[in-house]
Amino acid sequence: MPSSWSALELLALTISGVAANGDLVAHHRIPIPAVQSALQQEVDGTVSAAPTPASYWMEDIKHRAAFNPDKSHQDFRNVKDFGTKGGGVTDDTAAINLSVSSGNRCGPGSCQSTTTTPAVVYFPVGTYLISSSIVDHYFTQIIGNLNRPAVLKSTPGFVVFGLIDRDVYEAGGVLGFGVTNVFFRRIRNMIFDLTSIPLNLTATSIHSRTSQATSIQNVIFKMSDAQGTQHPRLFIEISKLVRAVCSYFC
């Protein structure tokens, strides 16, 4: 890694994948201004309606299992492999939730914590229509294509609370993970679009509780700014610091 790279370039550096010799592979060096420009084009609508999807290494590299003794466990999950359409027409809620939860993972109400069932849930280029919350699980990274972030778009009749819910309120107001156990989570390279939800209905892009080892990076929140809207952009309660980098509210 060149010593001349600035702190901002290091912050924007994307590192993942493992070479044959076991070394980490640095696949892209993308300065933060380039990331900001790509996200801003999505907001401004200056990207053509049907662009040629930019390739992204995360879709193509060989993915290896981590340290789960169950060798069938999938650390990497492409939501398209679970039946999502990503065309902005078909409801993809169930397929996305399946991509998060499959494989005996640590979910709210059934498990408090674990480090043996991690998952990267990857969203290729597309618009993913959802009608209820995507329920986050312990030790989950939700990642889109850095070159053209995926859009998570709510239906007009969206129910529950956050487009992504990191700590679901269960029956009786009980939190699935409790108030201090929302750890090891990441959301990166995504666009949250709540513009279809009526202003009088309460909804937010991300609902979370106290967080450690979590981050929100390279994200756009597209929401109404009309007077009286009931759409808080982020709802993070009883929280410690959540690291947010290159995020836009519009």
Buried (B, 14 or more C-beta within 10 A) or exposed (E): EEEEBEEEBEBBBBEBBEEEEEEEEEBBBBBBEBBBEBBBBBBEEEEEEEEEEEEBBBBEBEBEEBEBEEEEBBBBBBBBEBEBBBEEEEBBBBBBBBBBBBBBBBBBEEBEEBEEBBBBBBBBBBBBBBBBBBBBBBBBBBBBBBBBBBBBBBBEEBEBBBBBBBBBBEEEEEBBBBEBBBBBBBBBBBBBBBEBBEEEBEBBBBBBBBBBEBBBBBBBBBBBEEEEBEBBBBBBEEBEEBEBBBBBEB
